[in-house]
Amino acid sequence: MDVAAESAAAIGVKHVVRTVSAEEMMETLPLIVWYLDDPVADPALVPLWFIAREARKHVKVVLSGEGSDELFGGYTIYREPLSLAPFEKMPGALRRLAGKVSNVIPEGKRGKDLLRRGSLPLEERYYGNARLFRDDQLREVLPVFTEGVGHQDVTRPWYDLSRGWDPVSRMQHVDLFTWLRGDILVKADKVTMANSLELRVPFLDSEVFRVASGIPLDQKITKETTKFALRRALDGIVPQHVLNRRKLGFPVPIRVWLRDEMYEWARGIIADSQTGHLLDKAAVRAMLDEHRAGTLDHSRRLWALLVFMVWHGIFIENRIKPEVPEPQYPVYL
């Protein structure tokens, strides 16, 4: 029994399964982008759309867990300061040498990213969940790349406000003001509203925030787990198979689909898009082919570019015209 079905059985609620195919994802993406207004390039938007649509057939209001990871230390990346602690003790020259060694290790080889990230201070290496492209990758796809403009222009104000905090709290602070409000809440709010469904996020209640902000570091993250304090607080309330499972986001198999079912679709979007003045379309096609060959996993970067092209086709070119249905949702009580 999968975790969703087991959870539903444990608390005595109806379990509804909705399988989303690659074909549905391709067909529905323009409509979802139309509702979003902005090109939010999060693949989880598509299954979230279908979940909201299915839920609205049964209920008018749903509860969701947005904010729990940012407040209680749920992302696996928050454990990185523990794994990189040895680098913090190194002399500056040795740490810089680790970065130089990383530069000569071939892309995709084990250990390259560990050395690179270990050689960098937190403000340079952690930019939240939203950054997909390194500067060298951006130079490949942007005809005009402005040197000196990067992710630190976005994150610097939040790091400046958190000087003196422990590294995990500083990472949480960056995510609260970038990832949470720029992606997580945007997609949850707009996708549910598009389906006439009201979403409530109890973890973002001000009293919950007050409690979470006072949790010490060793109660957030350990070498074994994330959200340590929250898991302990819910012991005996939440079923054990949920309470102690590893962190899992909302995975979408675009890595596989962009190599197979979605490959020709992606090539068609690139070919038809009138974004040549903004993107090097030949470089984007090369990324897609490299991804298909399995040389490198470009799935998240490709998805961001494809969503932008779809958005541009709808709102700038007026070429893509999604059929926006009239909302008609019977509610079964």
Summary of the structure (lengths in Angstrom):
residues: 333
radius of gyration: 21.6
end to end distance: 26.8
largest distance: 66.8
contacts: 878
relative contact order: 0.16
helix: 56%
strand: 2%
